[in-house]
Each structure stands twice: as C-alpha cells, then as structure tokens.
Amino acid sequence: MEPREPVQSAIHRLLLYVWDPIGVANNPEAQDKYDVYVAGVYHLLTNGAGPQEVADHLARLERDAIGVPVSSERDATVARMLCALDLRKH
C-alpha cells in the first residue's frame, strides 16, 4: 500500500460525502464521480495550501469543471476539514 493512499482516500470521502456539489453521494454508480479531483486537492495540501486557497480551488471546480453554482460556505467548511487531515498518516 502506498503511503499516501489513506490520505487520498480521506480526501475522496470528504469530496463525496461532505462537498458533493451535485448530490451523488447516495448513488452507488457515481461513487467515483469526484475521483478526478483528489490528486489536485492532495497536491494543494502537500504544498502547504491553507483553507482559503483550497476553498477557492473547490469553487473553481464547481464553477468551471462541474458547472454548478458555487457554495462558498460549503467550500470553506470542506476546505477546513481537508486542511486538518494528517498528511503524514499512512
């Protein structure tokens, strides 16, 4: 198992079950919908991004990649949770 895998899994869970801008968390066929965004978030976190930078990234994903209205409050909440992850955990 690669050391980063648990952190990436935690990012995946937060994106799917907390962020979930299109409401697919309860759809078994769509459990991988946000997988494409995990690496970008992981990169931000490992490069020391703070909550505001992560929230801005989530907002860009909502607006530009997914095409849904931005939820600044949700983005800020999820960003704080993502920034609180222990990146050393494996």
C-alpha positions in Angstrom: 0.0 0.0 0.0 1.4 3.4 -1.0 1.9 5.8 2.0 -0.4 8.5 0.5 -3.3 6.2 -0.2 -5.1 6.7 3.2 -4.9 10.4 2.8 -6.2 10.3 -0.7 -9.0 8.0 0.5 -9.9 10.6 3.1 -9.9 13.3 0.5 -12.2 11.2 -1.7 -14.6 10.7 1.2 -14.7 14.4 2.1 -15.3 15.3 -1.5 -18.0 12.7 -2.0 -19.9 12.8 1.3 -19.4 16.4 2.5 -18.6 18.6 -0.5 -20.8 16.7 -3.1 -21.9 19.7 -5.2 -24.1 17.5 -7.5 -25.6 15.2 -4.9 -24.3 11.9 -5.9 -23.1 10.5 -2.5 -26.1 8.1 -2.3 -25.8 6.9 -5.8 -23.7 3.7 -5.9 -23.0 4.1 -9.6 -21.5 7.6 -9.1 -19.2 6.9 -6.1 -16.1 7.7 -8.3 -17.5 11.0 -9.7 -15.1 13.2 -7.8 -12.0 10.9 -8.1 -10.6 13.1 -10.8 -10.3 15.9 -8.3 -8.4 14.0 -5.5 -4.9 14.4 -6.9 -5.3 18.2 -7.3 -6.5 18.6 -3.8 -3.8 16.4 -2.5 -1.2 18.4 -4.4 -2.5 21.7 -2.8 -2.4 20.2 0.7 1.1 18.8 0.4 2.3 22.1 -0.9 1.0 23.9 2.2 -2.2 25.4 0.9 -4.4 27.0 3.5 -8.2 26.8 3.8 -8.8 29.8 1.6 -6.7 28.5 -1.2 -8.4 25.1 -1.0 -11.8 26.7 -0.9 -11.0 28.8 -3.9 -9.9 25.6 -5.7 -13.2 23.9 -4.8 -15.1 26.9 -6.0 -13.3 26.8 -9.4 -14.1 23.1 -9.7 -17.8 23.8 -9.1 -17.9 26.7 -11.5 -15.6 25.7 -14.3 -15.4 21.9 -14.3 -18.7 20.8 -12.9 -20.9 23.8 -14.0 -22.9 24.3 -10.8 -23.3 27.4 -8.6 -20.5 27.9 -6.1 -21.4 27.2 -2.5 -18.8 29.4 -0.6 -19.9 28.3 2.8 -19.7 24.6 2.0 -16.4 25.1 0.2 -15.0 26.9 3.3 -16.2 24.1 5.6 -14.8 21.3 3.4 -11.5 23.2 2.9 -11.0 23.5 6.7 -11.7 19.7 7.0 -9.2 18.9 4.2 -6.5 21.2 5.7 -7.0 19.4 9.0 -6.0 16.0 7.5 -2.8 14.5 8.8 -0.7 14.2 5.6 1.8 12.1 7.5 -0.8 9.4 8.2 -0.3 6.1 6.4 
